[in-house]
Amino acid sequence: MTHTLTHASAPIGIFARLSSFFQEAKEARARYTLYVQTVKELERLTDRELADVGLCRSNITETVHRHVYGN
């Protein structure tokens, strides 16, 4: 009987893992979209506008990456 219960619960584990995988992929895509969008918006600013918010053009990608991904 234990053998049957083990096999019966196995698909639930697979579905949970698949669901988790797709949720993580969706979140990764959202973070990437935010990253690209933020970099594009900051690159449109003038050097003076960037200085006003404490950035320089050379560190836009590093700052945005740290903000979006937390690294």
Backbone as ProteinMPNN parsed JSONL, in Angstrom:
{"seq_chain_A": "MTHTLTHASAPIGIFARLSSFFQEAKEARARYTLYVQTVKELERLTDRELADVGLCRSNITETVHRHVYGN", "coords_chain_A": {"N_chain_A": [[0.812, -1.189, 0.0], [1.942, 1.263, 0.725], [3.678, 1.643, -1.355], [1.952, 2.26, -3.49], [0.877, 4.722, -2.634], [3.163, 6.293, -2.655], [3.74, 6.458, -5.4], [1.42, 7.729, -6.219], [1.646, 10.261, -5.14], [3.822, 11.287, -6.44], [3.396, 12.616, -9.03], [2.317, 15.06, -8.16], [4.478, 16.313, -6.961], [6.057, 16.714, -9.218], [4.432, 18.469, -10.706], [4.383, 20.612, -8.965], [7.074, 21.356, -8.995], [7.361, 22.047, -11.689], [5.55, 24.162, -11.826], [6.783, 25.933, -10.064], [9.16, 26.362, -11.471], [8.209, 27.698, -13.809], [7.095, 29.954, -12.612], [9.368, 31.17, -11.513], [10.737, 31.696, -13.891], [9.014, 33.534, -15.047], [9.213, 35.631, -13.195], [11.932, 36.238, -13.499], [11.946, 37.167, -16.119], [10.38, 39.451, -15.807], [12.048, 40.967, -14.122], [14.219, 41.345, -15.863], [12.999, 42.821, -17.902], [12.361, 45.151, -16.466], [14.965, 45.987, -15.878], [16.06, 46.536, -18.487], [14.287, 48.517, -19.376], [14.668, 50.541, -17.442], [17.39, 51.17, -17.785], [17.295, 52.18, -20.414], [15.665, 54.449, -20.02], [17.249, 55.994, -18.274], [19.48, 56.406, -19.887], [18.51, 58.196, -21.704], [18.561, 60.596, -20.406], [20.206, 63.76, -19.853], [23.69, 64.531, -19.197], [23.79, 66.348, -17.135], [21.266, 66.039, -15.919], [21.543, 63.408, -15.026], [23.622, 63.772, -13.185], [22.252, 65.271, -11.32], [20.702, 63.336, -10.073], [22.612, 61.857, -8.924], [24.161, 60.146, -10.504], [26.488, 58.978, -13.01], [27.066, 58.717, -16.491], [28.668, 56.506, -17.087], [28.206, 54.623, -15.093], [25.614, 53.69, -15.211], [24.519, 51.146, -16.045], [25.635, 49.388, -14.144], [24.609, 50.408, -11.713], [21.83, 50.168, -12.119], [21.635, 47.402, -12.488], [22.409, 46.488, -9.93], [20.323, 47.561, -8.444], [18.005, 46.301, -9.538], [18.57, 43.511, -9.508], [19.786, 43.147, -7.093], [22.468, 42.624, -6.604]], "CA_chain_A": [[0.0, 0.0, 0.0], [2.831, 2.421, 0.749], [4.205, 1.774, -2.707], [0.932, 2.937, -4.288], [0.786, 6.109, -2.185], [4.361, 6.987, -3.11], [3.566, 6.769, -6.812], [0.304, 8.65, -6.38], [2.057, 11.622, -4.785], [4.928, 11.716, -7.287], [3.047, 13.65, -10.005], [2.111, 16.351, -7.502], [5.803, 16.907, -6.834], [6.477, 17.16, -10.545], [3.656, 19.657, -11.051], [4.835, 21.704, -8.101], [8.369, 21.802, -9.503], [7.121, 22.747, -12.958], [4.91, 25.436, -11.5], [7.829, 26.777, -9.489], [10.067, 26.729, -12.57], [7.59, 28.71, -14.654], [6.958, 31.173, -11.82], [10.699, 31.786, -11.461], [11.03, 32.216, -15.232], [8.179, 34.731, -15.208], [9.815, 36.681, -12.373], [13.202, 36.61, -14.125], [11.595, 37.975, -17.296], [9.92, 40.753, -15.315], [13.238, 41.702, -13.67], [14.987, 41.725, -17.044], [12.251, 43.898, -18.551], [12.576, 46.342, -15.643], [16.355, 46.39, -16.076], [16.217, 47.142, -19.818], [13.484, 49.743, -19.419], [15.303, 51.547, -16.594], [18.625, 51.601, -18.458], [16.92, 53.037, -21.549], [15.179, 55.739, -19.516], [18.377, 56.766, -17.75], [20.355, 56.801, -20.992], [17.893, 59.342, -22.391], [18.807, 61.817, -19.643], [21.458, 64.471, -20.118], [24.689, 64.354, -18.142], [23.383, 67.227, -16.017], [20.142, 65.385, -15.226], [22.107, 62.253, -14.319], [24.354, 64.295, -12.031], [21.25, 65.702, -10.335], [20.232, 62.169, -9.32], [23.781, 61.196, -8.361], [24.707, 59.129, -11.41], [27.202, 59.394, -14.209], [26.706, 57.837, -17.607], [29.461, 55.278, -17.102], [27.787, 53.623, -14.113], [24.173, 53.433, -15.301], [24.182, 49.713, -16.073], [26.011, 48.787, -12.86], [23.665, 50.859, -10.696], [20.525, 49.565, -12.389], [21.764, 45.971, -12.21], [22.4, 46.331, -8.48], [18.985, 47.897, -7.96], [17.027, 45.322, -10.001], [18.924, 42.142, -9.125], [20.255, 43.112, -5.725], [23.853, 42.135, -6.507]], "C_chain_A": [[0.864, 1.265, 0.0], [3.392, 2.692, -0.641], [3.226, 2.546, -3.596], [0.831, 4.411, -3.912], [1.995, 6.917, -2.649], [4.238, 7.378, -4.582], [2.441, 7.768, -7.037], [0.725, 10.079, -6.074], [3.185, 12.142, -5.68], [4.524, 12.763, -8.318], [2.814, 15.019, -9.385], [3.443, 17.066, -7.334], [6.315, 17.443, -8.16], [5.733, 18.433, -10.94], [4.076, 20.854, -10.211], [6.173, 22.255, -8.595], [8.224, 22.547, -10.822], [6.503, 24.114, -12.725], [5.932, 26.419, -10.947], [8.795, 27.259, -10.568], [9.476, 27.847, -13.418], [7.382, 30.026, -13.905], [8.292, 31.91, -11.734], [11.084, 32.379, -12.813], [10.256, 33.508, -15.482], [8.77, 35.9, -14.418], [11.139, 37.159, -12.966], [12.956, 37.502, -15.339], [11.158, 39.375, -16.877], [11.1, 41.596, -14.83], [14.058, 42.186, -14.859], [14.313, 42.893, -17.774], [12.435, 45.204, -17.791], [13.98, 46.877, -15.836], [16.525, 47.14, -17.392], [15.49, 48.481, -19.887], [14.159, 50.868, -18.614], [16.586, 52.066, -17.23], [18.29, 52.537, -19.614], [16.464, 54.412, -21.081], [16.328, 56.598, -19.004], [19.314, 57.213, -18.857], [19.795, 57.969, -21.787], [18.174, 60.673, -21.68], [20.122, 62.462, -20.065], [22.43, 64.195, -18.974], [24.328, 65.182, -16.91], [22.245, 66.595, -15.216], [20.617, 64.153, -14.446], [22.855, 62.699, -13.068], [23.392, 64.728, -10.931], [20.724, 64.542, -9.497], [21.402, 61.326, -8.805], [24.376, 60.09, -9.207], [25.602, 59.777, -12.452], [26.945, 58.328, -15.265], [27.439, 56.489, -17.551], [29.006, 54.231, -16.079], [26.281, 53.336, -14.125], [23.88, 51.936, -15.205], [24.514, 49.035, -14.748], [25.008, 49.151, -11.768], [22.294, 50.212, -10.882], [20.561, 48.067, -12.091], [21.687, 45.707, -10.704], [21.011, 46.587, -7.903], [17.963, 46.798, -8.32], [17.297, 43.925, -9.46], [19.467, 42.016, -7.713], [21.668, 42.59, -5.555], [24.82, 43.276, -6.429]], "O_chain_A": [[0.526, 2.238, -0.674], [3.555, 3.845, -1.041], [3.647, 3.402, -4.375], [0.71, 5.262, -4.793], [1.864, 8.091, -2.996], [4.59, 8.494, -4.964], [2.513, 8.575, -7.964], [0.212, 11.016, -6.686], [3.467, 13.34, -5.667], [5.254, 13.742, -8.48], [3.086, 16.037, -10.02], [3.535, 18.277, -7.539], [6.934, 18.506, -8.211], [6.341, 19.373, -11.452], [4.117, 21.982, -10.703], [6.383, 23.468, -8.613], [8.886, 23.561, -11.046], [6.89, 25.1, -13.354], [5.943, 27.593, -11.318], [9.199, 28.422, -10.576], [10.154, 28.831, -13.714], [7.484, 31.098, -14.502], [8.339, 33.133, -11.867], [11.69, 33.449, -12.871], [10.786, 34.458, -16.059], [8.821, 37.026, -14.914], [11.435, 38.353, -12.939], [13.676, 38.476, -15.557], [11.521, 40.363, -17.515], [11.153, 42.798, -15.091], [14.54, 43.319, -14.86], [14.98, 43.833, -18.209], [12.643, 46.253, -18.402], [14.174, 48.087, -15.945], [17.066, 48.246, -17.416], [16.029, 49.461, -20.401], [14.207, 52.012, -19.065], [16.843, 53.269, -17.216], [18.932, 53.576, -19.776], [16.833, 55.426, -21.673], [16.374, 57.798, -19.273], [19.888, 58.299, -18.772], [20.544, 58.661, -22.476], [18.043, 61.742, -22.276], [21.027, 61.795, -20.567], [22.042, 63.692, -17.92], [24.545, 64.749, -15.778], [22.259, 66.613, -13.985], [20.146, 63.892, -13.339], [22.736, 62.075, -12.014], [23.685, 64.569, -9.746], [20.342, 64.734, -8.343], [21.204, 60.216, -8.311], [25.029, 59.189, -8.68], [25.489, 60.969, -12.737], [26.644, 57.178, -14.946], [26.881, 55.458, -17.928], [29.385, 53.065, -16.19], [25.742, 52.801, -13.157], [23.079, 51.512, -14.372], [23.75, 48.191, -14.279], [24.604, 48.292, -10.984], [21.675, 49.764, -9.917], [19.622, 47.527, -11.507], [20.977, 44.803, -10.263], [20.583, 45.9, -6.976], [17.148, 46.417, -7.48], [16.382, 43.235, -9.01], [19.596, 40.909, -7.19], [22.033, 42.153, -4.463], [26.028, 43.056, -6.343]]}, "name": "protein", "num_of_chains": 1, "seq": "MTHTLTHASAPIGIFARLSSFFQEAKEARARYTLYVQTVKELERLTDRELADVGLCRSNITETVHRHVYGN"}
